[in-house]
């Protein structure tokens, strides 16, 4: 059985998720958690850029 590299538990299937600029293989729970954290980080960055008046591209 494959082992998740994030939580070190044995799972039936690993999912490949892009975290930042790297691809990582992790279980479904860790993949969902990483996706939520990424979405929160993008939203907070957008708010800060809007507050500072940033008009360029990311």
Helices and strands as residue ranges (DSSP letters): E 2-3, E 10-11, E 15-19, E 22-26, H 28-52
